[in-house]
Every structure is written in structure tokens, then in C-alpha cells.
Amino acid sequence: MKRPVLTLFLALAVMALAGAQAATAGHGHGHGHGHHHGHRGHGVVFVQTNQPGGNAIAVYDRGHDGLLTRAGTYSTGGLGGTAAPGTESDRLASQDSLKLAGHGRALIAVNAGSDTVTSFKVHGDRLRRESVVDSGGSFPASVAVHGRLVYVLNSGGTGIVQGFRLGHHGQLRPIDDSARSLGLANGDPPNFLMSPGDVAFTPDGSKLLVTTKASTSSIDVFHVRRDGRLSDTPVVNPSATPVPFALLFRSPAELISVEAGASSLTTYRIQHGGTLTGPQSASDGQTAACWITQVGRFYYVSNTGSNDLSSFTIDRSGQPALLQAVAAATPPGPIDLTSSGSFLYVETGTQGTVEEFRVLGDGSLLALGSVTDLAPGIEGIAAT
């Protein structure tokens, strides 16, 4: 990575943290919506509370109007975690820390503070805890799922990915000899800028990808063997722009990476051997784009340093184009985001809210409201 770019990114990140801390003062977060529609069957949104004293999943019913109503809260049986230095908006510093599996019939959560992973059986807007297992490393922060094969990214220390099988009743069982190290040099807890940020399978399950953020500014590609274990070492691909964070796929051979150093979205072609080629990038001109989700033909990223969301489109050749640099402003510290139907939901880790938006036909966002019955430190969101 070019040192001036990294230095600029670090400086911007520090400024963003300071601003987010200042903005938190005086804002309450203990009250709820006041919307009690009682509608069921319009989708469910799951939010990971990630509290150090006890992690839990807050479950919300989505009304036909996109507004969320709390349906219940379920303990994970583990502890939430906080990456160093402990004041950042994204305390897990990752994407995919809460992941639906088994065609939406199971939910997997990381417990970064207790180095465990929890699986739940999903029954509509109700959860039943099925297992709490050792994560296979330190500070588990991200989960990848393909069928019943699950890999957990432990972002502390060297960075270890550990494999599991998801049983038919929702239990996680570790796969022997499946742990692979990324060879990093992070602490436990890791620094939020340096820790690996995301783990994801290609849509065909043939490869497992990991972003290393500022540790090596690379996207590591493991081959997945028939027995569910990975190649001994990954193919290490330097990212096109610094600090690759979050991953998404257009097809088994087309990768989208959100790269925080230049606040950019980059597409790559994934070759059979694991190399990434033909990068095409576009910046949103904001600060620290890190998370991504897709709604229809539009892609939305959250910029935790500038407290806003940006939108992109991608053409047939893979070239991304900025649609709106500021598609919506948010409270301080927007982080992970998800979609349900034509609605977009965005967490703010600094204030502990979930921002609700309707996605309009032209890709613009209509703000609907905020869920305010959560505490700062939330990270991890998934939806049906």
C-alpha cells in the first residue's frame, strides 16, 4: 500500500471517531418506535446487539410500510466484543457478523468477546438457540455460508478461518483440520483498521475469500475442497485500492469489493486459479466506505467516516458508476446494512439505531424512521 494513502486514511478514521464520539453526547436511545402495526409475513429483521455484558439478537417484524416493530430478544449465550481502540463506530470491524443459513431457517451469530459462535433455529420472528461452539480462534467477526458448510473468520492474532457443518436441526459442528491461518500479526482484540473484515463464499461454493483491510490490503482466495476443507494456503491478491473491507458477488466469477482507503467500489474477475483480474473502480468521494448491500440493480454502501450512504450501479462490463454520492445522511457511525423487500436497513454503531429507508424505482432512498430501542455498539444485521 502506498504510505501517503494509508496515512490519509488513518487520519480520516481518527477524525471520524472523534466526531462520532462528540455527536453521541446527549442523544437518547432507550425509546422505541411507537409503531405497533402487528403485521406479520412482510419480512423479519435480525439485529445483533454485541454488548460486552451479554450478546443478543433483537428481532423485528417488518410492516408493509417498512417500519420495524420489536418482536423479541434472544440471548446468544456469549459475549459481544470491541475491537481496539474501543471507541470506533464498528466495534466488530467487519461485515457478515450475523448470517442467515439453511434457506433462512437458521441464524449464525459471532460472540467476539467470548470466542464462540451461536446458531439458532428460525421460526418466523422467533428464535431457538441450538448450539454455542468454540470459534476456533480469537475475536470471531464474520461468517460465510454455502449450503450447510460454514466458515467463521477469527480476526484476532494471525487471523484464522475455521470450518463447521450446519446440522439439519441448526447445530454447528466443527470440521477437523479445517482451520487456516492468514498469517497476520494482529492483537486480541485486533485494531479495527488492521483486522480482516469479511469472509465469503463464491456463489458456487468453489472458493472462500477473505479481506485483510490495512494489514496487507489484500483479498485472499482459498480453494474449497470436496470435503469442505480449504487449500493449505490462499492466493493473495493485492486490492486495486487500499483497505479492502466488504465483499459481494454478481456471479461465481464476478466479485465486488468495497475498499475504505479511497472510499471506492471495485469489481474483479475471479479466475479459476484464484487470481483476481481486470479491476474497475469508482469512488463515492466520501470517507471510509466499508459495507455493501444490493437492492435490485442498485448497490448501497455506508460511509462510516462521513455519516452517509452512497449508491452505485454496475454495467454489463463490470464498470461501477456512482449514482448518488450522498443517497442519504444518517446519524453518526453508519455501519452494516441489509435489505428486505424494497426496504433498506442501516445500523449506526455509535448511536445504536437502525435507520429505515424505502428504495424507490430510480434508486433514491426515502427515509422512513429510526429504530431507537437499542444501545450503542450494535453490529450485525440480517433480514428475510
Secondary structure, DSSP 4 states (H G I P E B T S, - for coil): --HHHHHHHHHHHHHHHHHHHHHHTT--------------SS-EEEEE---TT--EEEEEEEPTTS-EEEEEEEE-SS-----BTS-SS-SS--S-SEEEETTTTEEEEEETTTTEEEEEEEETTEEEEEEEEE-SSSSEEEEEEETTEEEEEE-STT-EEEEEEE-TTS-EEEPTT--EE------SSPBTTTS--EEEE-TTSSEEEEE-TTTT-EEEEEEBPTTSPBPSSPEEEE-SSS-EEEEEEEETTEEEEEETTTTEEEEEEE-TTS-EEEEEEEE-SSS-EEEEEEETTEEEEEETTTTEEEEEEE-TTS-EEEEEEEEEE-SS-EEEEEEETTEEEEEETTTTEEEEEEEPTTS-EEEEEEE-SS-TT---EEE-
